[in-house]
Amino acid sequence: MEIRRCLVQEYPEFLREVNDAFGERQEWFEKNVSHCTPYPADADSELIGKHFVCISDGRIVGGLGAYPMRWAVCDDSGNRVVLPAYGIGQVFCAKSHRGQGIMARLMYAAEDDMRKMGNVLGCLDGVRSLYRRYSYDYSGNNVKYHVRKWELLKFAEKGPLSVRTVNLSDLPELESAYSSLPSGIVRANWDRLLIRPNFTWKIGESEGKKAYLVYSKPEEICEIYGDTAVAAAMLLDILQERDSLYVFYPKSTLSEMGRWLYDISHFMELVPLTKISVINPDGLLDVLGVDKDEMSESARHDVCKYLLGFSHNALTGDLPALEREPLCVWLSEVDRV
């Protein structure tokens, strides 16, 4: 068996195999995860090369995608730093070749390659019990706010509200508003994200003030930014036939939107929407400006986990004294791979 990057001419086969392995209907990944696995006609060689394949007897019997990304995070004072990271997705093995360690070989090959490229952590969505063996576990600071209609009535913009679907001409404003979030992926593929069929992007405007919403289903808003009064009016517009909805947002009250959601929510839950593995603790601590010279190897891992918001049972010992809170590390559902 050979593990290597996918070649351009192999990409259609990769798509057929991943759809078959997941038992999805034909072209499911191309339609629903097009920001990572677009149709062959829309995929350039750079994007195709982000996929790893396992070749046996001249055919693809396993594969995954390893997608480098820049992840902006901030501390409790609002200081931002960008982490070199990557997302793992589309991990599969042909039914005829399961139980032969192909998934492990693919995961380790991708991790080694990403480490050589200077990335310090990986993230993925998947079965926790399966991926914990590769050191992936709950982390990050996503908050699920439960917002009720009657609370929004107090804050909604009273002027006329115009709501429409976002288009490419809105990108400069949309990106500027999104960049104001305390944490998030630094996006270079807005055009691909806006056309994903499983997400709806809305812009609302009232008397020159704007807000933006993104959702895969109306009762769960996965992104929200802009003017809070306009945002409240947009949420009320969605709440015509229900009494409440959920809003996901970074766990931070540094922004006006963050403070507003914290104040008006009926209740809130910490909901890690991803699993993270630290593949280069020394590199991560260097990027974050943490002095590691006196730390043992296990302490370096623990400090990284603490700062990234890992659950307590992921820590192996006592943390060195740190005069800082865990970082705000947030991942939108839109960016999950």
VMD Tcl script that draws the C-alpha trace (Angstrom):
set ca {
  {0.00 0.00 0.00}
  {1.12 3.55 -0.73}
  {0.07 6.71 1.13}
  {0.51 9.96 -0.80}
  {-1.22 13.11 -1.98}
  {-4.04 12.77 -4.47}
  {-3.16 13.43 -8.12}
  {-5.37 15.58 -10.33}
  {-6.38 12.63 -12.51}
  {-7.29 10.60 -9.39}
  {-9.64 13.19 -7.89}
  {-12.87 11.94 -9.57}
  {-12.10 8.46 -8.20}
  {-11.48 9.97 -4.73}
  {-14.95 11.56 -4.84}
  {-16.64 8.34 -5.95}
  {-14.91 6.34 -3.20}
  {-15.64 8.79 -0.38}
  {-19.33 8.98 -1.31}
  {-19.52 5.19 -1.49}
  {-17.66 4.64 1.81}
  {-20.04 6.95 3.69}
  {-23.07 5.40 2.01}
  {-24.17 8.82 0.82}
  {-26.28 9.48 -2.21}
  {-24.39 10.20 -5.41}
  {-22.30 13.41 -5.36}
  {-23.25 14.23 -1.75}
  {-19.82 15.59 -0.83}
  {-19.52 17.69 -3.98}
  {-22.91 19.28 -3.29}
  {-22.74 19.78 0.48}
  {-19.02 20.16 1.27}
  {-18.08 22.05 -1.87}
  {-15.69 24.38 -0.02}
  {-13.44 21.33 0.51}
  {-14.46 18.77 -2.11}
  {-15.92 20.60 -5.12}
  {-16.78 19.02 -8.44}
  {-13.66 18.17 -10.50}
  {-14.37 21.02 -12.93}
  {-14.25 23.51 -10.02}
  {-11.19 22.08 -8.24}
  {-7.69 23.34 -8.97}
  {-4.54 21.28 -8.46}
  {-3.74 23.01 -5.14}
  {-7.06 22.02 -3.60}
  {-6.90 18.49 -5.00}
  {-3.41 18.14 -3.49}
  {-4.86 18.71 0.00}
  {-6.32 15.20 -0.16}
  {-4.32 12.13 0.81}
  {-5.03 8.71 -0.65}
  {-4.11 5.12 0.09}
  {-3.40 3.16 -3.10}
  {-3.65 -0.63 -3.22}
  {-3.48 -2.65 -6.46}
  {-3.85 0.52 -8.49}
  {-7.05 1.80 -6.84}
  {-7.93 4.22 -4.06}
  {-8.96 2.26 -0.96}
  {-8.81 5.09 1.58}
  {-8.34 8.80 1.88}
  {-8.81 12.03 3.78}
  {-8.54 15.76 3.35}
  {-6.07 17.89 5.31}
  {-6.93 21.55 4.81}
  {-4.45 24.18 6.11}
  {-6.12 27.20 7.66}
  {-5.27 30.25 9.73}
  {-7.18 30.41 13.01}
  {-7.48 33.75 14.81}
  {-7.84 33.47 18.60}
  {-7.76 36.06 21.36}
  {-6.99 36.33 25.07}
  {-9.20 37.84 27.76}
  {-7.86 41.32 26.96}
  {-8.77 41.09 23.29}
  {-5.25 40.57 21.98}
  {-5.45 38.46 18.81}
  {-2.96 36.00 17.37}
  {-3.26 33.80 14.30}
  {-2.44 30.10 14.70}
  {-1.28 27.97 11.76}
  {-3.71 25.05 11.87}
  {-5.47 22.56 9.64}
  {-8.79 20.74 9.43}
  {-9.25 17.02 8.81}
  {-12.26 15.75 6.91}
  {-13.57 13.16 4.46}
  {-11.73 10.33 6.27}
  {-12.74 7.03 4.68}
  {-11.68 3.46 3.97}
  {-13.20 1.15 1.39}
  {-15.33 -1.57 2.97}
  {-13.13 -4.24 1.39}
  {-10.00 -2.92 3.16}
  {-11.19 -2.06 6.66}
  {-9.39 -3.42 9.70}
  {-5.95 -3.10 8.07}
  {-4.80 0.13 9.76}
  {-5.36 2.31 6.69}
  {-7.08 5.09 8.63}
  {-4.22 5.27 11.13}
  {-1.63 5.46 8.37}
  {-3.56 8.24 6.64}
  {-4.01 10.24 9.87}
  {-0.34 10.00 10.82}
  {0.83 10.81 7.28}
  {-1.32 13.95 7.20}
  {-0.21 14.99 10.70}
  {3.46 14.56 9.84}
  {3.03 16.57 6.64}
  {1.14 19.36 8.40}
  {3.79 19.52 11.13}
  {6.53 19.88 8.51}
  {4.55 22.76 6.99}
  {4.64 24.57 10.35}
  {1.11 23.90 11.56}
  {0.69 23.52 15.32}
  {-2.78 21.99 15.74}
  {-5.46 20.11 13.88}
  {-9.22 20.08 14.22}
  {-11.94 17.73 13.04}
  {-15.52 16.71 13.45}
  {-16.18 13.03 14.03}
  {-16.85 10.26 16.51}
  {-15.03 11.24 19.70}
  {-14.27 7.68 20.82}
  {-12.63 6.99 17.46}
  {-10.50 10.12 17.16}
  {-9.35 10.33 20.78}
  {-6.80 7.64 19.90}
  {-5.19 10.32 17.70}
  {-5.30 12.85 20.61}
  {-8.35 14.76 19.34}
  {-10.75 15.86 22.06}
  {-13.34 18.47 22.92}
  {-11.98 22.00 23.00}
  {-12.76 25.56 22.08}
  {-15.21 28.07 23.51}
  {-18.43 27.92 21.51}
  {-21.52 29.11 23.38}
  {-25.09 28.12 22.56}
  {-27.36 30.98 23.65}
  {-31.07 30.28 24.10}
  {-32.88 33.45 23.03}
  {-36.63 34.00 23.53}
  {-38.90 36.18 21.44}
  {-40.17 38.39 24.25}
  {-36.61 39.34 25.24}
  {-35.81 40.44 21.69}
  {-38.82 42.75 21.58}
  {-37.05 45.09 24.00}
  {-34.01 45.55 21.79}
  {-35.16 45.32 18.17}
  {-34.71 48.22 15.78}
  {-38.02 50.06 15.52}
  {-37.54 51.42 12.00}
  {-38.38 49.59 8.74}
  {-36.30 46.44 8.27}
  {-35.07 45.15 4.93}
  {-33.80 41.53 4.82}
  {-32.28 39.83 1.79}
  {-29.83 37.10 0.84}
  {-26.14 38.04 0.88}
  {-24.43 38.19 -2.53}
  {-20.83 38.59 -3.68}
  {-21.11 42.38 -3.81}
  {-21.63 42.34 -0.02}
  {-18.33 40.55 0.62}
  {-16.24 43.57 1.73}
  {-18.79 44.53 4.39}
  {-19.49 40.93 5.33}
  {-15.81 40.09 5.77}
  {-15.22 43.26 7.78}
  {-18.08 42.39 10.15}
  {-16.96 38.76 10.43}
  {-13.36 39.85 11.16}
  {-14.60 41.75 14.21}
  {-15.36 38.46 15.98}
  {-13.01 37.59 18.87}
  {-12.08 34.30 17.18}
  {-12.62 32.56 13.87}
  {-10.99 31.09 10.80}
  {-9.28 33.66 8.59}
  {-11.32 32.97 5.46}
  {-9.85 32.99 1.99}
  {-12.73 31.13 0.34}
  {-15.76 33.34 0.87}
  {-17.00 32.71 -2.67}
  {-17.15 28.94 -2.05}
  {-18.81 29.34 1.35}
  {-21.59 31.61 0.11}
  {-22.84 29.10 -2.46}
  {-23.02 26.08 -0.15}
  {-26.60 24.78 -0.49}
  {-26.96 23.79 3.16}
  {-26.41 27.32 4.56}
  {-28.47 30.50 4.31}
  {-26.77 33.92 4.52}
  {-28.95 36.95 5.29}
  {-28.25 40.66 5.57}
  {-30.61 43.02 7.37}
  {-30.63 46.80 7.14}
  {-32.52 49.48 9.02}
  {-31.82 53.20 8.74}
  {-28.29 52.57 7.46}
  {-27.34 50.03 10.13}
  {-26.66 46.41 9.13}
  {-26.41 42.94 10.63}
  {-25.72 39.48 9.21}
  {-27.04 36.01 10.02}
  {-25.95 32.57 8.84}
  {-27.84 29.34 9.53}
  {-28.30 25.82 8.26}
  {-31.73 25.73 9.91}
  {-33.60 28.84 11.13}
  {-33.85 27.71 14.75}
  {-30.05 27.56 15.08}
  {-28.07 30.65 14.06}
  {-24.43 29.66 13.56}
  {-23.08 33.17 12.88}
  {-24.30 36.63 13.81}
  {-22.54 39.99 13.61}
  {-23.20 43.66 13.04}
  {-25.59 46.07 14.76}
  {-27.35 44.41 17.71}
  {-30.68 46.20 17.23}
  {-30.85 45.14 13.58}
  {-29.79 41.61 14.57}
  {-32.64 41.51 17.11}
  {-35.11 42.56 14.44}
  {-33.78 39.88 12.07}
  {-34.14 37.22 14.76}
  {-37.71 38.35 15.42}
  {-38.37 38.04 11.70}
  {-37.29 34.38 11.91}
  {-39.30 33.84 15.11}
  {-42.72 34.42 13.54}
  {-43.82 30.81 14.13}
  {-41.80 29.84 17.20}
  {-41.02 31.31 20.60}
  {-37.26 30.85 20.81}
  {-34.11 29.89 18.94}
  {-30.42 29.18 19.54}
  {-27.49 31.41 18.62}
  {-23.90 30.13 18.53}
  {-21.20 32.66 19.34}
  {-17.66 32.80 20.74}
  {-17.43 32.66 24.55}
  {-16.43 36.28 24.96}
  {-18.03 39.49 26.16}
  {-15.33 41.66 24.58}
  {-17.53 42.52 21.61}
  {-20.82 44.40 21.73}
  {-22.62 41.41 20.19}
  {-21.07 39.04 22.74}
  {-22.14 41.23 25.67}
  {-25.63 41.63 24.23}
  {-26.18 37.89 23.72}
  {-24.89 37.19 27.23}
  {-27.29 39.76 28.71}
  {-30.46 38.76 26.87}
  {-30.14 34.96 26.74}
  {-32.55 32.84 28.78}
  {-29.75 30.33 29.36}
  {-26.45 29.37 27.76}
  {-24.48 26.18 27.20}
  {-20.83 25.60 26.42}
  {-20.92 23.51 23.27}
  {-17.56 22.59 21.72}
  {-18.31 22.22 18.02}
  {-14.97 20.67 17.20}
  {-12.18 18.43 18.47}
  {-8.57 19.63 18.52}
  {-5.20 17.88 18.65}
  {-2.00 19.74 19.49}
  {0.59 18.34 17.08}
  {3.40 20.77 17.95}
  {3.15 22.09 21.53}
  {6.47 23.94 21.37}
  {5.43 25.71 18.20}
  {2.04 26.60 19.65}
  {3.54 28.06 22.82}
  {6.01 30.06 20.73}
  {3.18 31.55 18.66}
  {1.29 32.41 21.85}
  {4.36 33.94 23.48}
  {4.42 31.54 26.46}
  {7.79 30.95 28.15}
  {8.27 27.18 28.06}
  {11.93 26.84 29.04}
  {11.25 25.57 32.56}
  {8.36 23.27 31.59}
  {8.50 19.52 31.25}
  {7.17 17.93 28.07}
  {3.92 16.88 29.78}
  {3.49 20.38 31.24}
  {3.85 21.91 27.76}
  {1.06 19.68 26.48}
  {-1.13 20.56 29.47}
  {-0.60 24.31 29.06}
  {-1.56 24.04 25.39}
  {-4.71 22.09 26.26}
  {-5.65 24.54 29.00}
  {-5.22 27.55 26.73}
  {-7.30 25.94 23.97}
  {-10.19 25.18 26.33}
  {-9.81 21.39 26.53}
  {-12.02 19.60 29.05}
  {-10.37 19.02 32.44}
  {-10.09 15.27 32.00}
  {-7.77 15.88 29.06}
  {-5.12 17.26 31.43}
  {-2.54 14.86 32.82}
  {-1.09 16.78 35.75}
  {-0.81 20.10 37.55}
  {-0.59 23.18 35.38}
  {2.35 25.53 35.80}
  {1.36 28.91 37.21}
  {-0.24 30.93 34.40}
  {-1.44 34.50 34.68}
  {-3.91 34.18 31.85}
  {-7.35 32.80 31.13}
  {-8.03 30.18 28.44}
  {-8.07 31.67 24.97}
  {-11.25 32.38 23.06}
  {-11.07 29.61 20.44}
  {-14.22 29.51 18.33}
  {-15.12 27.61 15.20}
  {-18.23 28.34 13.14}
  {-20.27 25.46 11.81}
  {-19.64 26.95 8.37}
  {-15.92 26.18 8.62}
  {-16.25 22.60 9.81}
  {-14.84 20.04 7.40}
}
mol new
graphics top color blue
foreach p $ca { graphics top sphere $p radius 0.5 }
foreach p [lrange $ca 0 end-1] q [lrange $ca 1 end] { graphics top cylinder $p $q radius 0.2 }
display resetview
